[in-house]
Structures are given as C-alpha cells and as structure tokens.
Amino acid sequence: MTVISSSRVLLLLFRRIIMQNKHDMFAEYPDVVDVEQLRKILGGISRKLAYRLLASGELRCVRIGRSYRIPKLCVIEYLTGDDVDAA
C-alpha cells in the first residue's frame, strides 16, 4: 500500500483543476502576487513553506529588496509542472 502525503495530494488536486482551465485560474488575484496571496493560492500553506519554495527556486519569483513578488503565471507553472508560456 502506497502512502501519499497530504501536500502531494493537494498538489495533484491543484494540477487537475488547473489543467481544466489555465487561463481563468486565480482570476481574482493580480498578475503579480505577494507571499500572503501565494499562501492562499496554494491552499493555505505555512509561511515557512512558502518562503522555502521561493528561496530554493522551486517556485520562480522576483526578489525586490527583502520582499518577494511572484508572477501568477509562475504559480500556475509550478502547480501544473509545465511551461505556461508554451501553452
């Protein structure tokens, strides 16, 4: 029996939803989000995990001074595992 972590299940769920309609995903958010908005988009992940994703480069972002700005397309790319610009 394979055990799947809850974060992996959440990621798979997001990928499935996003693949259905990439262009309208997260329409209520601006084109560039901050860390708090990112946390909400990713299902309420912890602040520590959000910063870990950004600092590691796993989720592409722009760092301005001490703050991070994340293009919404990069969030969608991270969730789907593919290049949104190519779609």
VOBA-18796 format. One record per atom (N, C-alpha, C): y, z, x; residue in three letters. Coordinates in steps of 0.02 Angstrom, whole numbers, plus 50000, padded with zeros to 5 digits. Example, Ala and Ser with C-alpha at 12.3 -4.5 7.8 and 13.67 -1.06 7.14 Angstrom:
BEGIN
497165039050660ALA
497755039050615ALA
498355039050660ALA
498885035450642SER
499475035750684SER
500025039450645SER
***
This chain:
BEGIN
499415000050042MET
500005000050000MET
500625000050044MET
501084995550031THR
501684994950070THR
502244998950038THR
502585002850079VAL
503145006850055VAL
503785003250075VAL
504225002050027ILE
504854998650040ILE
505415003750030ILE
505855004150079SER
506405008950075SER
506885007050019SER
507245012049994SER
507705010849939SER
508275006149961SER
508485006450023SER
509015001950046SER
508754994750048SER
508124993850064ARG
507824987150065ARG
507764984349994ARG
507574988549947VAL
507534986549877VAL
508214984549851VAL
508724988549868LEU
509404987049847LEU
509634980349877LEU
509484979149940LEU
509664972949972LEU
509324966949939LEU
508694967649924LEU
508324962249890LEU
508614960849821LEU
508794966149785LEU
509094965349719LEU
509764961749724LEU
510184963649771PHE
510824960349780PHE
510724952949798PHE
510264951549841ARG
510134944549861ARG
509934940349801ARG
509514943049758ARG
509294939449699ARG
509884938049652ARG
510284943049641ILE
510864942249596ILE
511354937149625ILE
511494937749689ILE
511984933449720ILE
511754926149722ILE
511134925149734MET
510884918249736MET
510974914749669MET
510984918549615GLN
511064915649548GLN
511764912749539GLN
512264915949567ASN
512944913649556ASN
513414915949612ASN
513394912649669LYS
513784914649728LYS
514534914149716LYS
514754909049681HIS
515464907849676HIS
515844913049633HIS
515504916049586ASP
515844920949543ASP
515694928249563ASP
515304929149615MET
515134935949635MET
515744939849658MET
515784945749635PHE
516314950349654PHE
517014947549640PHE
517084943949585ALA
517724940749567ALA
518274945849558ALA
518094952049542GLU
518604957249531GLU
518894959949595GLU
518604958149652TYR
518844960449717TYR
519274955049750TYR
519754957149792PRO
520154952249828PRO
519734948549880PRO
520014943249909ASP
519644939249958ASP
519494943050022ASP
519894948050037VAL
519774952350096VAL
519764959550071VAL
519224963050086VAL
519154969950061VAL
519194974950117VAL
519324981250099ASP
519324986650148ASP
518654990250144ASP
518574995450183VAL
517934998950188VAL
517745002150122VAL
518215005050086GLU
518055008150022GLU
517815003049971GLU
518134997349969GLN
517904992049924GLN
517224989449944GLN
517114988750010LEU
516464986650035LEU
515924991450012LEU
516054997850016ARG
515565002849995ARG
515375001949922ARG
515865000549880LYS
515724999449809LYS
515324993049798LYS
515514987649833ILE
515164981349827ILE
514424982149846ILE
514294986149897LEU
513614987049921LEU
513244992549883LEU
513484994349826GLY
513124999049783GLY
513245006349798GLY
513815007949827GLY
513985014849840GLY
513675017649903GLY
513605013449955ILE
513325015850018ILE
513785021050049ILE
513515024950095SER
513915030150127SER
514445027150173SER
514945031050186ARG
515475028950232ARG
515185027750302ARG
514735032150322LYS
514425031550388LYS
514035025050395LYS
513645023250344LEU
513275016950346LEU
513735010950346LEU
514265011150307ALA
514745005650306ALA
515045004450375ALA
515265009750408TYR
515555009050474TYR
515025006850526TYR
514405009050517ARG
513865006950562ARG
513744999450556ARG
513744996750494LEU
513654989550484LEU
514214985550517LEU
514814988150511LEU
515394984650539LEU
515414985050615LEU
515304990950642ALA
515344991950714ALA
514784988150751ALA
514214987450719SER
513644984150751SER
513714976550750SER
514154974050707GLY
514224966850700GLY
513734963850650GLY
513324968050620GLU
512844965650570GLU
513204962650509GLU
513784965250494LEU
514214962650441LEU
514874960550475LEU
515014954150472ARG
515604951550507ARG
516244954350475ARG
516734955650517CYS
517364958550494CYS
517914957150545CYS
518514959150527VAL
519084958750572VAL
519344965850580VAL
519464967750642ARG
519734974350654ARG
520474973750670ARG
520874977350632ILE
521604977450641ILE
521794984550657ILE
521964985650721GLY
522104992550743GLY
521474996650736GLY
521525001950696ARG
520945006350685ARG
520595004950619ARG
520815000050582SER
520504998650517SER
520134992050518SER
519664991450472TYR
519264985450464TYR
519474981750401TYR
519454975150405ARG
519554970850347ARG
518964966150346ARG
518664965450287ILE
518054961650281ILE
518154955950231ILE
518114949750253PRO
518154944150205PRO
517574944650155PRO
517734943650092LYS
517224944050040LYS
516654939150053LYS
516814933350080LEU
516284928550097LEU
515794931350147LEU
516024935450194CYS
515584938450243CYS
515114943550210CYS
515354946950159VAL
514934951650122VAL
514384947850086VAL
514564942350053ILE
514084938250017ILE
513574935350067ILE
513824933050123GLU
513394930350176GLU
512894935650200GLU
513134941750209TYR
512704947250231TYR
512164948550178TYR
512354948750115LEU
511874950250062LEU
511354944850051LEU
511564938650058THR
511104933050046THR
510714931150108THR
510984932850166GLY
510644931050228GLY
510734923850248GLY
511224920450219ASP
511354913550237ASP
512104912350246ASP
512274906350269ASP
512974904550282ASP
513284901950218ASP
513754905650190VAL
514074903750126VAL
514474897450134VAL
514794896350192ASP
515204890450202ASP
514804884050197ASP
514164884350213ALA
513744878350211ALA
513534876650140ALA
513594881450094ALA
513364880350025ALA
513864876449985ALA
***
